[in-house]
Amino acid sequence: MTWGSYHYALGPTIALVAVAVLVLLLRWTFSHGRSLVERRPQRGTSEEYGLLEVVSSPSTFVEAEVQRQTLLAAGIRATLAPTTEGPRVMVFPKEAGLARQVLAGPPRP
């Protein structure tokens, strides 16, 4: 026997293997609960954000984003978190004091 006698089956076999691999990849990608697509974030309380500490509790998301951008401009890493209590601007505890000073503005004479 030589490979020449099976050449008619080689093409369809390769095609079937390629389709099977694609089917397995797509089933893995779109399987329920283990998707690679990012899920919509869930809202929780401000205590559910690990090491982050609340430095501001603005009433609107627009105000919160302005405060976050102010902190970023000052070199402080800040996060806008949509909590169940409303929007919260959060930073790491090491930078919390400085973040509160930046958001309070310059001292008045």
Backbone bond lengths (Angstrom), bond angles and torsions (degrees), N, CA, C in turn:
res aa  C-N    CA-C-N  psi(-1)  N-CA   C-N-CA  omega(-1)  CA-C   N-CA-C  phi
1 M - - - 1.445 - - 1.521 110.20 -
2 T 1.295 115.44 142.27 1.462 121.84 176.68 1.523 108.31 -130.20
3 W 1.312 115.68 163.16 1.462 120.96 178.20 1.518 111.19 -62.60
4 G 1.262 117.73 -27.04 1.455 121.34 -179.68 1.508 112.94 -59.26
5 S 1.316 117.79 -28.32 1.457 119.56 -178.56 1.526 112.22 -79.73
6 Y 1.331 119.24 -14.38 1.452 122.39 179.78 1.529 112.75 -111.36
7 H 1.304 118.89 12.49 1.463 121.12 -175.98 1.525 112.23 -63.90
8 Y 1.314 118.96 -26.88 1.464 121.37 179.81 1.537 111.19 -69.55
9 A 1.315 119.55 -23.12 1.461 122.87 -178.72 1.526 112.51 -95.85
10 L 1.312 117.56 -12.80 1.458 120.73 -176.29 1.533 112.22 -66.81
11 G 1.301 118.89 -45.82 1.471 122.84 -178.72 1.525 112.31 -61.13
12 P 1.336 119.17 -53.44 1.471 119.55 178.70 1.529 113.18 -62.75
13 T 1.322 117.93 -32.51 1.464 120.68 179.01 1.533 110.24 -66.24
14 I 1.310 117.36 -44.72 1.469 121.53 177.86 1.528 110.19 -62.31
15 A 1.319 117.62 -41.59 1.461 121.32 178.93 1.526 110.87 -63.41
16 L 1.309 118.28 -43.54 1.465 121.58 179.25 1.530 111.54 -64.59
17 V 1.310 117.33 -40.76 1.464 120.69 177.92 1.528 110.03 -64.28
18 A 1.325 118.31 -41.85 1.469 121.77 179.30 1.530 110.63 -63.30
19 V 1.335 116.82 -43.20 1.464 120.55 178.77 1.528 110.06 -64.99
20 A 1.316 117.94 -40.99 1.465 121.24 179.27 1.529 110.79 -62.34
21 V 1.314 117.51 -41.75 1.468 121.14 178.12 1.524 109.98 -63.40
22 L 1.334 117.59 -43.87 1.463 120.46 178.49 1.526 111.50 -63.25
23 V 1.314 117.79 -40.13 1.468 121.11 178.52 1.524 109.96 -62.69
24 L 1.317 118.11 -44.33 1.462 120.91 179.30 1.528 111.57 -63.64
25 L 1.323 117.26 -42.52 1.464 120.55 178.57 1.522 111.51 -63.69
26 L 1.336 117.12 -42.95 1.454 119.85 -179.92 1.531 112.11 -68.41
27 R 1.318 117.49 -37.14 1.472 120.38 177.08 1.528 109.84 -64.52
28 W 1.314 117.44 -40.45 1.460 121.10 178.82 1.531 110.39 -66.99
29 T 1.334 117.01 -42.33 1.457 121.22 -177.42 1.523 111.90 -65.89
30 F 1.311 117.43 -43.19 1.455 121.26 -174.10 1.524 113.91 -102.01
31 S 1.318 118.22 13.39 1.456 119.95 177.97 1.530 109.38 -68.48
32 H 1.294 117.67 147.01 1.459 123.34 -175.22 1.528 111.02 -70.40
33 G 1.330 116.02 129.00 1.450 120.81 175.68 1.516 115.35 91.28
34 R 1.312 118.51 -15.95 1.466 120.45 -179.36 1.520 111.23 -127.49
35 S 1.300 117.52 31.37 1.446 122.04 -176.46 1.527 110.82 -72.10
36 L 1.298 115.99 150.03 1.455 121.25 175.85 1.520 111.54 -84.42
37 V 1.323 116.51 -9.87 1.453 122.01 179.68 1.525 108.70 -78.14
38 E 1.318 116.19 135.28 1.462 120.81 -176.92 1.526 110.74 -65.48
39 R 1.318 115.72 136.55 1.458 121.25 178.71 1.520 110.39 -86.18
40 R 1.326 115.43 157.49 1.458 120.78 175.63 1.536 108.25 -65.27
41 P 1.334 118.46 132.16 1.460 120.18 -177.68 1.522 111.70 -64.56
42 Q 1.321 115.94 143.60 1.457 121.51 177.28 1.523 108.97 -94.79
43 R 1.311 115.14 142.96 1.464 119.49 178.29 1.511 109.77 -85.28
44 G 1.300 115.30 139.40 1.456 121.57 177.00 1.515 109.21 -137.88
45 T 1.302 116.87 -176.00 1.453 120.22 176.93 1.528 109.17 -77.02
46 S 1.307 116.19 165.89 1.466 119.72 -178.02 1.527 112.04 -67.84
47 E 1.332 118.09 -17.97 1.468 121.32 178.25 1.534 112.22 -79.01
48 E 1.310 117.83 -9.77 1.459 121.53 -176.69 1.531 113.44 -91.94
49 Y 1.307 118.16 15.92 1.457 121.56 -177.48 1.524 113.12 -106.55
50 G 1.307 117.59 27.65 1.456 121.88 173.14 1.510 113.23 65.31
51 L 1.313 116.24 -124.82 1.458 121.63 -175.58 1.523 113.87 -77.44
52 L 1.317 117.58 -13.10 1.455 119.46 -175.96 1.523 111.76 -70.01
53 E 1.338 114.52 144.95 1.464 121.44 -177.90 1.526 109.00 -121.29
54 V 1.319 117.08 137.71 1.465 122.01 -179.50 1.526 109.21 -73.22
55 V 1.336 115.73 127.56 1.469 120.35 176.12 1.525 111.38 -114.11
56 S 1.334 116.98 -14.44 1.450 120.11 -179.72 1.522 109.66 -154.12
57 S 1.338 115.28 143.69 1.467 121.64 178.04 1.525 109.22 -125.84
58 P 1.333 117.73 71.68 1.460 119.81 -178.88 1.531 111.37 -69.94
59 S 1.325 116.00 163.46 1.461 119.93 -177.01 1.522 112.66 -85.58
60 T 1.341 118.45 -23.83 1.469 120.96 -179.20 1.528 110.16 -128.06
61 F 1.324 114.60 159.83 1.460 119.49 177.88 1.523 111.63 -69.90
62 V 1.323 117.57 -29.20 1.469 120.54 178.51 1.530 109.67 -65.40
63 E 1.327 116.02 -46.95 1.467 120.14 177.91 1.530 110.79 -62.58
64 A 1.319 116.60 -39.23 1.465 120.81 179.14 1.526 110.94 -64.47
65 E 1.322 117.43 -40.55 1.468 120.43 179.37 1.519 110.90 -67.34
66 V 1.326 118.30 -37.39 1.472 121.34 176.59 1.527 109.77 -62.27
67 Q 1.331 117.07 -43.30 1.461 120.61 178.44 1.522 111.16 -65.52
68 R 1.317 117.03 -40.04 1.472 120.45 178.45 1.526 110.42 -62.70
69 Q 1.321 116.75 -43.32 1.465 120.32 178.74 1.530 111.04 -64.98
70 T 1.327 117.42 -35.18 1.470 121.23 176.37 1.522 110.72 -62.22
71 L 1.333 115.61 -43.81 1.467 119.56 178.77 1.524 111.27 -66.54
72 L 1.336 116.78 -40.93 1.470 119.52 178.26 1.528 111.14 -62.48
73 A 1.339 116.96 -38.71 1.464 120.77 178.17 1.529 111.16 -65.14
74 A 1.339 116.82 -28.33 1.468 121.33 178.23 1.525 111.88 -84.93
75 G 1.321 117.59 -0.38 1.459 121.19 178.28 1.517 114.03 86.79
76 I 1.316 117.18 19.00 1.467 122.12 179.94 1.528 108.28 -107.37
77 R 1.325 116.39 124.75 1.466 120.06 177.49 1.518 109.14 -70.24
78 A 1.330 116.71 123.23 1.461 121.19 -177.32 1.522 109.89 -133.42
79 T 1.342 114.39 153.39 1.458 121.47 -179.50 1.517 108.84 -129.13
80 L 1.323 116.02 138.79 1.459 121.87 172.85 1.518 107.19 -97.25
81 A 1.328 116.62 114.93 1.462 121.29 -175.32 1.522 110.52 -111.48
82 P 1.342 117.32 124.70 1.465 119.66 175.35 1.525 109.95 -83.06
83 T 1.315 117.92 96.43 1.465 121.38 -177.61 1.525 109.84 -96.37
84 T 1.326 115.97 172.64 1.462 120.21 177.71 1.525 111.44 -69.15
85 E 1.335 117.77 -20.11 1.467 121.59 177.62 1.520 112.24 -87.87
86 G 1.313 117.98 -4.73 1.456 122.99 -176.80 1.513 110.00 120.21
87 P 1.337 117.75 -176.60 1.464 119.79 -178.68 1.526 111.33 -68.36
88 R 1.328 115.65 142.55 1.457 121.78 178.66 1.531 108.80 -134.99
89 V 1.323 115.28 137.42 1.460 120.95 173.91 1.519 106.10 -96.65
90 M 1.341 115.68 124.83 1.466 120.26 -173.73 1.521 110.66 -126.29
91 V 1.333 114.40 146.67 1.466 122.23 176.96 1.524 108.30 -138.36
92 F 1.318 116.33 172.17 1.455 120.68 175.02 1.529 109.19 -73.75
93 P 1.339 118.39 147.96 1.476 121.48 -175.79 1.521 113.77 -55.44
94 K 1.312 117.30 -32.77 1.467 121.00 -178.38 1.532 111.08 -62.77
95 E 1.327 117.10 -29.69 1.466 121.49 -176.96 1.526 112.85 -105.55
96 A 1.330 118.24 4.46 1.468 121.42 -173.70 1.528 112.60 -63.66
97 G 1.323 117.59 -45.02 1.463 120.24 -179.82 1.518 112.22 -61.08
98 L 1.310 116.03 -46.55 1.456 120.53 179.17 1.528 110.98 -64.37
99 A 1.336 116.90 -38.96 1.467 120.68 179.54 1.529 110.38 -62.99
100 R 1.323 117.79 -41.41 1.460 120.54 178.76 1.533 111.01 -64.56
101 Q 1.329 116.85 -37.80 1.475 120.44 177.78 1.523 110.43 -65.62
102 V 1.324 117.36 -42.52 1.467 121.13 -179.85 1.523 109.99 -63.24
103 L 1.343 116.85 -42.94 1.457 119.52 -178.81 1.522 112.46 -72.11
104 A 1.333 117.78 -26.66 1.456 120.57 178.74 1.531 111.40 -72.94
105 G 1.316 116.35 -22.38 1.456 120.43 179.16 1.512 111.80 91.41
106 P 1.335 116.90 179.33 1.458 120.23 -179.22 1.533 110.36 -69.22
107 P 1.342 116.95 147.54 1.470 120.01 178.61 1.514 110.92 -64.79
108 R 1.325 115.64 142.41 1.480 120.24 179.77 1.524 109.81 -93.87
109 P 1.327 116.86 141.48 1.483 120.04 -178.95 1.509 112.49 -75.63
